[in-house]
């Protein structure tokens, strides 16, 4: 193991991080996305620092192939955008850069100092050791350089991996007040890693649970959707219920007296989601509708026999919206869930009942389907051929002149 130092004010060397080599951390480089390696190498060639961070490093250490690869760098968002033709700056106060590929998005963030910026917006940017101290949990606070295989640990994170525990980097007196969603993520990380929550984390969650009532419905929707698409939703909802947090996410679901029925329904969903993750080509655009259907299936009341399908659809749609409140998923997904729930009662929904437009899925998210390369190439060739005047139904014919007819006849 190596040690990284920085110069103190008096000129002395101060240790700031432990550095682990490839043999020590055991990360399999074959599981790393090649586009992420390309992006990091390009950032480093420009003179910037760049690392894989967050959940991707956590999954690699656990021997799992990460779903997403996030990158942290010393380059500013504008510098990153100039380097990459597919870079898109998003955000207002703290800007990020999305590198958009055909089947995924790589998120590139600049090291943060932990300051709010004040009058000078650049004050929010900092060094790697400052950035490491503002991460939520130690399991997400590691920095991995795939070009040389070095792993940087600024928070004794590797010790927590050995002890299999979830420990907060930020002070717990303020962490859950600043961002209450961190409580949900602590439960999620505990379930997905198999690590235990440290006692002070559980105590702080109990003390600050009511802060979740202040979270916007859009953020709650995002978190619940991530849980449902994780493949471990049954266990995560069980832990949220046990720690008395579920009532702030899904109040109607949390008061259902037979919670085991919900867990059983979600277990079936988890098996399907896990199978889809193993085979990305089987992506189903209606999977999000199935997620919400699995969540409320044990609770909904089926429409009375003999009710017209249109009325049954309206009744079931209203039930689903009420049960998942305050979540606000796209109406398209709610309609899909309604159709599935009515199908359980052998009720076929007329097409005129489905009015919501299909939402645009981001590359790399559940429900996004990559077009088959051969079909895509064939479609491009066909469109270009027709555009050049090739055979096609919509090709405009060249008008015939009078002389042409006479010449042909002669």
N, C-alpha and C positions, 0 to 999 in steps of 0.2 A: 504493500500500500504506500502511496505517495502522499505528500502533504502540500497543499497550496497555501502560499503566504501572501500577505500584503504589508506594505510599509505603514507603520504607525506614525503618529505626529512627531514622536521623538526619534524616528528613524529606525526603530527596532522592527524585526519581522514578527508579524502576528499571524498565527495559523487560522485560516478561514474555511478550509474544506479538506476533506479526505478524498483522494483520487484512487479509484480501483481500476486495475487493468482487466483485460478480457478474460484472463485465466481466473481472476479473483471473483468477478461478478457473474460470469457464465452466461451472458446474453448470447443467443443464437442470432448471428448477423443475417441468416437466411430469412428470418421472419420480418426483417425491416423493409419497408416500402422503398423501392428503387428511386421513385420520384422525390421522396423525402431526402434521400442521400444526395441526389442531384442538386436539390435546392440548397442544402447545407453546404455542399462543396462550392457551389457558385457564390454563396454569401461569404464564405471564408476566403475565396480567391479575390473578393473585392476588399478584403482587409477587415471584415467584421467577424465577431464571434457568433457562432450559431450551434444550437443543440436541440435534440429531441427532448421534449419535456412532458410532464403531466402523466396522464393515464397510460400513455403508450409505453413509457419506461416501466411503470408499475406492472403492466401486463407482460412485458418482455422478461422481467425478473421472475415472474410467476410461471414462465414457460408457455404463455398464451400469445397468439397472434393478435396484435392490436387492431381495432376497427378503424381508429383515427390516429393520425400522426400530427401532433402540434409542435411547432418550432418556436423557440425563443432566440432572439438575436440582439446584438448591440446596435444594429443598423436601425435608423428611423423608418417609419412607414413610407415616407417619400423616397428614401434611398432604396428600400426593398422594391417598391413599385417600378422604379427606373430599371432595376436589374432584370425583372421578369415580364415578359410580354403578356402573361396570363394573370398578372397581379391586379387585384381590385381592392381599393381602400374602403373599409366600412367603419362605422362608428362615428361619434361626434367628439366627446371629450377625450377618451382614450381610443385612438385609432388602431385597427388591426388590418392586416393584409390577407386576403383570401387568394391563394393560388388555385385557379379553377382548372381542373382536368376533366377528361371525358367522364370518368367514373368516380371522381372523388374531389374533395376540397381540402387543401392543406392550409391550416391557419397559422399565420406568422405574426408573433407579437414582439414588441420591443421590450427589453428589460425595464422594469418599473422601479422607481425609487421608493414608493410608498407615500410620497407627498401628493397633495391634491392639485398642485400646479400653480395656484394663486394667479398672480398677474402674468407670469411667464409660463406658457403652456409646456415648454420643454423641460420644466422642473419635474414632471411626472416620470421622465425617463431616467434610468439609473444604471448601475453596474449589475453584474450577475449575482454577486453576493447580497446586494440589496433586494434584487428580485426574488432570491431564494427565501428571504425572511418574510415575504408577503404572501407566500403560498398558504393554502388552507390547512392541509395535513401533510405529515412527513412522507407518507407513501406517494405523494404527488410532487415532492420537492427535489427530485433527482434530475440531473442534467447529463445526457448521454451524447457523446460525439461519435457518430458511426464511421467517420473517416479514419480515426485512430483507435477506436474501441475503448476510450477512456470514459469512466463514469464519475461524475463530480457530486459529492455529498456535502452539503453545507449545514445540515440539520441533524446529523446522527441518524439519518433515515435507514441506513443499512442495519443498524442495531434494532430498529423497530421491525424490520423485516424478519430478523432472526427471532425476535421475541413475539412476532405475529400479533402486533397491536396497532390500533389506530390512535395516533397522538396528534394533537393540534400544534401547528407552528405558531399561530397568532395567540395572543393572550385571550383566554376564554372569558374574561370579564367583559370583553368588548366584541369578540369575534362574531357571536351569534346575534348580537344587537346590530352590528354593521350589516350583516347579511344572514338573515334567518335560514335561508335555503341551505346553508352549510350543515344544518342539523339533518336534513333529508339526505344530503350527500354522505354524511358520516355513516348513517344506517346502510346506505347503498354500498359503500366501500366495504363495510364490515361483512355484509352478506356475500358480495362477489369475490372477496379475497379470502374469506374464512378467518379473518383476523378479529380479535376481540376489541371492543371499545374500551379505551382507558377510563378508569373510574372518574377522573375529573371531567372527561368529556360527557359521560352519562349524567353526572351531577349538573353540569352547565345546561344540558339539554332539558332536564327537568325544570330548571329554574327559569329558562328563557323560552319555553315552548309557546307561550302566548304571542311571542313576536311573529310567529308564522301568520297570524291573522292580518298582519300589515303588508304581506307580500301580494303583489299584483296577480290578477287571475292569469295573465299571459305567462308569467314565470312559473306559476303552479302548473299550468297546462303543459309547458315544456318539460318540467321535471317528471310529471306523472307519465307523459308519453315516453320519456326515456326509460322509466322503470318498466312500463309495459312491453317495451321492445328490447329489454335487457336479456330475456331468457331466464331470469330469476325473480320475476314479479311476485310469485306466490310467497316466497320467503321474505322478500323486501316488505310487502304489505303486511305480513305477519309481524315483522319487527316494528314497523311504524305503528301498528295497532298496540303492540305490547308496550311501547314507550309513550303511548298516548299522543302521538303526532298525527295520526291518520285523520282525526276529527277536523283538523285545520286544512287538510287537502281535499277530502271527500266526506263531508259531514253526513250525507245521507247513507253512504256505504258503511261508515264507521258505526252507525247505530243498528245495523242489521243484526238480529239476534243469533243467526246461524252463520257465523263468519267462516266456518270450515267449508261450507258449500262454495263460498267465493274462492277460497284457496284451492279447492279441487278444480274449479272452472279455470282458474289462472294457471294451474299446473299443466292442463291440456294445452293451453295457449303457449306456455313456455317450451313445451316439447316441439311445437310447430315452429316457433321462432328460432329455436336452436337448430332445427333441421334446415331452415332457410339460410342461416348464417353459414352453415357448412357448404351450401350450394347457392352462391350468389345469383346464378342465372335463373333461379326459381322465384325471384322477387315478384311479389304480388301487390298490385296497386291497392287492393281492397284489404290489406292486412291491418291497417290502422282501424278500419271499421270493425274488423274481427276482434281487435284488442278491446275496444269499448264494449262490444257485445259480450265478450267473456267476462268483463268486469261486472256487468249489471244483470247478466242472464239469470242468476238465482233469485234476483230481487223483483224483476218486472212482473206485472200481472198481464197475462195473455188476454187478447180481445175476446169478448163474448162470441159464441158461435152464432153465425148468421149475420154478423156485422159486415157491411160492405167493405171491400179491401181499402178503398180510399179513406174511410173513416177509421179503420183499424190502423192504417199507416199514421194518420195524424195523432191518434191516441198514443201509439207506441213511441213515436218521435218525441212527443211531449214528455213521456215518462223518462226516456233516455236523457234528454236535456236536463231534467230536474235532478235525476240521480247523480249525474256527473258534475253538477254545479258545485263550485264556481268555475270549473274548467270551461274553456271556450274553444274547443277544437273546431276545425273547418266543418261547415254544415254537410259537406260531401261525405266526410267520415261518419258523421252522425246518421246520415241517411243510409249508408252502407250497413252500419250496425243495426238500424231499424229493420232493414230488409232481411238480415240474417236471423234476427229474433222472431220475425213473423214467419220465416221459413220453417222454424221449429214447430210452428202450429199449422204447417201446410197451407199458409196463406201467401198467394202470389201477388206481388205489388205491381200495379200497372206502371208503365214507363212515365206516364204523365205526372205521377206523384214525385218523381225525382227531378228536382229543379236546380240543385246546386251544381256549380261547375267544378270539375276536377282540379284540385290545387296543384301548383307546380312544385314537384319534389326536388329538393336539392341533391346533387350528386353525392353518393355515399350514404344517404339516409334510407331508412326502411321504406320500402314501397317504390324507390327509384329503380327503374329497370334500364340497364344499358342495352342499346340496340346491338344485335349480333353483327360483328364486323363484316361478314360476307354479305349479309342483307343490306347493311349500310352502304357498302361499296357498290353493290348492284344498283341500289336506288340512286346513288350519286351519278353513276355512269348512265343510267336511263334518263335522268333529268338533264344531264349535260348533252346527251345525244339528241333529245327532243329540242333542247334550246338551240342546237346548231342546225335545225331543220330536218332532223331524222324522222323516222316513222313514228307516229303518235296520233291519238285521237284528236288532240287539241291543236295539231299543227295547222297553221293557216296556209291555204293553197294560193299559189301565185296566180294572179288574174291572167286570163288568156287574151291575147290581142287578136284583132280581126285578121291580120295577115297570117297568123299562125294557122287558123282554120283553113284558109284557102290553100296554103302550102301543103298541108296534110292531105287535103282532098286531091290535090294535083299529083 
